[in-house]
């Protein structure tokens, strides 16, 4: 018999923070700071499912309602590289998936997408099992793979010299040495000025890729939510920022989330230098893992860059109900239209496109 499922508000129920603080599969994307930024910036409503009726939570699955004119989806979680169910029982997770399927049927939601980092506790289903992999009372759920990505992580418990030795000799080690010869300066902070400079670099990068930048309000909210757990790392040439990355910290993990650079200065080695300095900073703080985030499987250059940092690959497999790619056709049309015009828009119009578009893409 399936256990009962209860709904809680993770932003106001202190039991959620307590579960995140102690569960071994919790990540920065489960935290109240991340959920609060999602709600304040994009209007997504977070909720969590649990089989705990009262007292400290035994388990939890956090979900956001993405409700716009172009999208009505349940996602765990929007703009998050991965978000494991904090569930250790096959029966409990199966009951939560059943609850979500019922919610889809009665609430007009198009789909539910789960973005696990690891194979889910208890193995009640696997995305590659295809439709019918999850069962409750003999009734198959419509579960299927919705996306596959590459995740890179770097073990920081080895000596710094060994980490540097594992960097690719030409593309990474040589680039770092060139950056040092060129006199690039490393600057880390979280001031408004740091954020403005970082956003300018992010805009340059997104424009090169035919995409608008995420809203600057999103980054301001992340800074407000995470405080000292967020760091903006900048590489400067003659005082001007030429490359930047944004990292978040949770427990013993530093998470690389966003980056941007000025292509005119790529040959100076700013990005490799920043990751090397981030490694050193993380080790000095006693951190044990650098999560380099997800990459699309067709992003050969990004995957190679992370490989050259000596990072370990793993596969992220997203899965969902009713088993069609998240976003739906209207969001795909929006995305393609944005790509066509992004390179030609002035900065203000490009930023406005991002503010309008991203809320539909979570």
MORA-V921958 format. One line per field, one symbol per residue. phi: phi as a letter, one per 40 degrees, with the letter a starting at -180 (. if undefined). psi: psi as a letter, one per 20 degrees, with the letter a starting at -180 (. if undefined). burial: b if it has 24 or more other ideal C-beta (glycine too) atoms within 12 Angstrom, else e. Layout:
phi = ???
psi = ???
burial = ???
This chain:
phi = .cccbbbbbccbccccdccccbccccbdcccccccccccccbgcccabbabccagdccaabcabcbbbcbabbbbbbcfbcaacccbbbcccccccccccccccccbgccabbbbccbccdgfcabcccgdgcbbaggccccbacbababbbbbccccddcccccccccccbdcccccdcccgcbcbbaacccdcccccccccdcccdcgbcccdccccccdcccbfccbbbbbbbbfgccbaabbbbbafbbbbcbaaaacdcbdccgccdccccccdccccccgcbabccgcbccccdccccdcdccgcccabcbcaabcgbdchgcccccdccccccbdcbccdcccccdcccccccbd
psi = pqqqpqprohiioihghhghhiphjqrhiiqhgghhggghgijpoqrqqrjpgqaqphrqopqqoonrhipnqppnqqkphqnqpmpipggghhhghgghghhghijjqhrpppmqhrpqpilhrqhjhapjhpqokipqqnprpiqprpppqpojiqqhhhghhiqpgghgghhghghhhikpqpppakrhgggggghhhgggghghjkqqqqphhghhhgghhhcijppppqpqokippiqqqpqqppdkppopgqqqrohijhiikgghgghghggggghhjjqipoojrqqqhjmgggghghgijjqpqrppoqrrpklqpqgrhhhgggghghhhighiqrgghggggghgghhii.
burial = eebebbbbbbbebebbbebbeebebbbbbbbbbbbbbbbbbbbbbbbbbbbbeeeebbbbbbbbbbebebbbbbbbbbbbbbbbbbbbbbbbbbbbbbbbbebbeeeebbbbbbbbbbbbbeebbebeeeeebbebeeeebbbbbbbebbbbbbbbeeeeeebbebbeeebbbebbebbeeeebbbbbbbeeebbebbbbbbbbbbbebebbbbbbbbbbbbbebbeebbbbbbbbbeeebbbbbbbbbbbebbbbbbbbbbeebbebbbbbbbbbbbbbbbbeeebebbbbbbbeeeeeebbebbbbbbbeebbbbbbbbbbbebbbeebeebbeebeeebeebeeeebbebbeebbbbbb
